[in-house]
Amino acid sequence: MTTSALTTQQKKSLRGIAHHLSPIVAIGDKGMTEAIIEETQRALTDHELIKIKVHETDRDTRTATLAALAKATASEVLQKIGKVAILYRRNPKPNPRLSNIARYLEL
């Protein structure tokens, strides 16, 4: 997904939804592995909007890792604050009980 696919207002709304979420994928000392990519794929398919935590002290390495993960999962990094990032990938047929976006819209 390209950055231009979402408007600024849509990104702002998605960041607001993600504010209360906890990170569900953590990238540790081994960096981005195939297992991390698979788990992120599954999480994005289920939830569409997720938080990721990258346990890396170097900011440039964190940015590169997140960019590589977003590319590998066809998702978009909506926001990075410290070691936590928000990833988004639209699911054309989301499960309303799992999708963070669908659950938020039901409130």
C-alpha positions in Angstrom: 0.0 0.0 0.0 1.4 3.4 -0.9 1.4 6.4 1.4 -0.9 8.3 -0.9 -3.7 5.7 -0.6 -5.0 7.3 2.6 -5.8 11.0 3.1 -4.4 12.9 6.0 -7.8 12.8 7.7 -8.1 9.0 7.3 -4.6 8.6 8.8 -5.6 10.8 11.7 -8.7 8.8 12.3 -6.8 5.5 12.2 -4.2 6.8 14.6 -7.0 7.8 17.0 -8.4 4.2 16.8 -5.0 2.7 17.4 -4.2 5.0 20.4 -5.7 2.6 22.9 -4.3 -0.6 21.3 -1.4 -2.5 22.8 1.5 -3.8 20.7 0.7 -7.3 19.5 3.9 -8.0 17.6 7.4 -7.4 19.1 10.6 -7.5 17.1 13.4 -8.6 19.4 17.2 -8.9 19.3 17.0 -11.3 16.3 15.4 -8.6 14.2 12.9 -9.2 11.5 12.5 -13.0 11.0 10.2 -15.0 8.8 8.1 -15.7 11.9 7.7 -12.0 12.6 6.6 -11.4 9.1 4.1 -14.3 9.3 2.7 -13.1 12.6 2.4 -9.6 11.3 0.6 -10.9 8.2 -1.9 -12.8 10.4 -2.4 -9.8 12.7 -3.0 -7.4 9.9 -5.5 -9.8 8.2 -7.4 -10.2 11.5 -7.2 -6.7 12.9 -6.3 -4.4 10.0 -4.7 -1.9 12.4 -2.0 -3.0 14.8 0.8 -1.7 17.0 4.3 -3.1 16.7 7.1 -2.7 19.2 10.7 -2.8 18.0 13.3 -3.5 20.7 16.2 -1.8 19.0 18.1 1.2 20.4 19.2 2.7 17.1 16.5 4.9 15.6 17.7 4.4 12.0 17.7 0.7 12.4 14.2 0.8 13.8 13.0 2.9 10.9 14.6 0.5 8.4 13.1 -2.5 10.1 9.7 -1.0 10.1 10.0 0.0 6.4 11.1 -3.5 5.5 8.3 -5.1 7.5 5.7 -2.8 5.9 7.0 -3.7 2.5 7.0 -7.4 3.3 3.4 -7.3 4.6 2.1 -4.8 2.0 1.1 -2.5 4.9 1.6 1.1 5.7 3.4 2.6 8.7 1.0 5.3 10.0 3.0 6.5 12.9 6.2 5.9 14.8 6.7 7.1 18.3 9.8 5.8 20.1 9.9 2.0 19.8 6.2 1.7 18.9 4.7 1.9 15.5 1.2 1.6 14.0 0.7 -0.5 10.9 -2.4 -0.6 8.7 -3.5 -2.8 5.9 -7.1 -2.9 4.7 -8.8 -6.2 4.6 -11.5 -6.3 1.9 -13.5 -8.8 4.0 -12.8 -8.1 7.6 -14.2 -10.2 10.4 -16.3 -7.6 12.4 -15.4 -9.3 15.7 -11.6 -9.1 15.1 -11.1 -6.0 13.1 -10.1 -3.0 15.3 -11.6 -0.6 12.8 -15.0 -2.5 12.5 -15.2 -2.8 16.3 -14.5 0.9 16.7 -17.1 1.9 14.2 -19.8 -0.2 16.0 -19.4 1.9 19.2 
